[in-house]
Amino acid sequence: MADARRTPVRIVFLGGLGEIGRNCMAIEQGAGDDRSIMLIDCGLMFPDADMHGIDLVLPDFSYLRDNAAAIDGLVATHGHEDHVGGIQFLLRDHDGIGHLRDEPLPIYGAALTLGLARNRIEEAGLLGRCDMRAVADNEMVQIGPFQVEFIPVTHSVPHAHAIAVHTSQGIVLHSGDWKLDLTPVDRRRTDLGRLGQLTAGDGVRLLMGDSTNAEEPGYAPSETSVGSVLRSLFGEHRDRRIITASFASHLHRIQQIADAAIGDGRKVATLGLSMKKNVRLGRDLGVINIPESSLINIEDIDEYPPGEICVISTGSQGEPMSALSLLARGENRFVKLGEHDTVILSSHAIPGNESAVNKVIDGLLRRGAEVIHSGVMDVHATGHAQADEIKTYLSLVKPEWFVPIHGEYRHMVANARLGELMDVPRNRVVLCEDGDVIELSDDGLEHAGRVPSGYVYVDGIVGDVGQGVIRDRRVLGEEGVVVVVVTVDIQTGKVLTGPDIITRGWVYAPEAEDLLDEACERISEAIEKALRNGERDVEALERDVRRTAGKFVSERTRRRPMIVPVVMET
C-alpha cells in the first residue's frame, strides 16, 4: 500500500525580496478550520529619495487581514527595524490585524529581540494586543502545527537566530541575517553544529537564505576587528572630545566603543532616545557591560575636559531629525560641535541613504569637527555573510530546494548562482519576488499564485498616502505646478474673469510675463470656443483648460508640470 501523501506547505512572501527592508513572510499549512499561519518577521523599510514626505514603508497587510483568524504566531529572527519595526503597524486597527483577532498575537524571539521590538509597540500603546514569549538559544516551541527551532547565529545585533520550521513537508530553514564570525564580541557563534545535524534523516527540504552580501567575495571581517581600530583612534585623539554614531541596536559595537572610551579614561554619555533606551535594555539583560561609574548624563558633558568625554549617538543613517543630523545643523541642544571634536561614524550607509549620510558628513565638517567614516578607516564591519561564507553554509546544509531572500534582486541572483555552484540543481534554485506564493509538496516546489504586496506608506498615519499621491509629489518636486483660474457665466456662455495663471516651480513669473500672457491668450481662446459650441459642464471645461495649458507648456518649455484647472461658475 502506497504511503499517504503529506499536507503541502505554502510560503507567502510579503516583503524583503528585491529590496532592503520590509522583511515579512508567512508559512502556512492545512486548509479550512485546520489552516494555520505562522509569520516570520514584520519589518519596515526606510523611504527612497523619490518618496517625497514619506516617513516609513511597510508591507501590504491585506493578505494577513483576510486570514487573521488563522495566524497562530509571529517569530522574530532578530531586533533590527527591517525585521521587527512593522509589528506595531500590524497590530493596529487600521490596515492591521489588531481588531480582527480575539486573542493577543503571540510573538516569539530572544529576550533582547522582544525588548527592541517592544519599544515601538509600547510607544503605540499596543502592548495589550500581543503576547511576547521569550525563547532561549536552541529552544523548540510549538506554534500551531509547526515545531519551531531557534538556532543561534552571529549578526550585527546580539541574540539573532536562524529559524528551522519542522513542517509536514520536512524542515524549512530560514537563515535569518547571519555571518560566520569566529571571534564575536560575546563569543556566541553561529551554531554550525546544529545546522549540520539538520541534514540527518530527510535533511533540509527548503533553505531560504540571506542574500545581502552575496556579490561580495571572501569572508566578512569579524566584529572584534572594529574594536582594535576604535582603540587606536581613541589613542590618536586623546585630547579631543569624541562623538561616535552607530545603529542603536548594534549593542556589540556600542560595547566596543564604550570599552575603547573607558580604556582611554573617558566618561560615556548617550545621545538620542533610542540609544538611551537600548543601552539601558542591554545592561538590564546583561548583553553589554558598562560600569555605572563610567556613564554620565548628556547634560553634564560640559563639566569635563574634551579629552575625557565620549558621546555615543544615534543618526548614523542621516535621518533628518536624528541626534547626529541635529548636531550637523548646529541645532542639538546638548552638544555644540567645534574644532576640538572628532566624529566617528561607525556604520555603513544603507543603500538609498548615501546622500543623506554625505549631507550629514558635510554639515559636521562645516562645524569644524574632524570626521572619520568607513570610507577612510575600517570603523565598521558588516553583519551579513559574504560569498565564501554562503558557500560554506550551503555545503553544510545541503538543501533540496533553495530560495534566496533578503536583498535587492541582483543580490538574490548572485545568491542563486552560489547555490548552483554548491551543487543545488539549477531547477531547484527558485527566484521569488514580493507577493509570490510557493508551495512545497511531495511533488516538489512550485509557484502557487500571487498576493497583494505593494508598498504601504507611512506619512504621519498608516495608509495616509498612496501611489497617486507619491506620483503627484514627484511631479511637483521635479516639474512644478501651474494653476489656471477662470470664471464663466454658464447662462450666457461668457468668460467673466481670467484666465489667471499661478505658477510654482515651473517658471519665475516676473521674468516670464510674455510667456504667461501668451498662455492666458491660448487658454482663453480654447474656453471661449468651447462655450460657443454649447459646452456648459464645468468638468468638461476644466478638461479643455488642462489639455490646452498642458499642450502649450510642453511645446514652449519641454516641461510637464502639474496642471490644475479651476473653472468657477456664476
CORQUIPE-V695959 format. One record per helix or strand. SS is the DSSP state (H for helix, E for strand). FROM is the first residue (numbers start at 1). LEN is the number of residues. Records with the same first field share a line. If there is no record, write none. Layout:
SS = FROM-LEN + FROM-LEN
This chain:
E = 9-7 + 17-1 + 19-1 + 24-6 + 36-7 + 44-2 + 56-3 + 71-5 + 105-5 + 130-5 + 140-4 + 146-9 + 160-8 + 170-5 + 179-1 + 204-7 + 213-1 + 241-5 + 267-5 + 295-1 + 309-5 + 341-5 + 370-3 + 386-1 + 401-5 + 407-1 + 429-1 + 436-6 + 444-7 + 456-3 + 462-1 + 481-9 + 494-11 + 562-8
H = 32-3 + 62-5 + 68-3 + 81-4 + 87-4 + 98-3 + 111-13 + 127-3 + 192-6 + 224-13 + 251-13 + 273-12 + 292-3 + 298-6 + 306-3 + 323-6 + 354-13 + 387-11 + 409-13 + 426-3 + 467-12 + 509-3 + 513-20 + 538-20
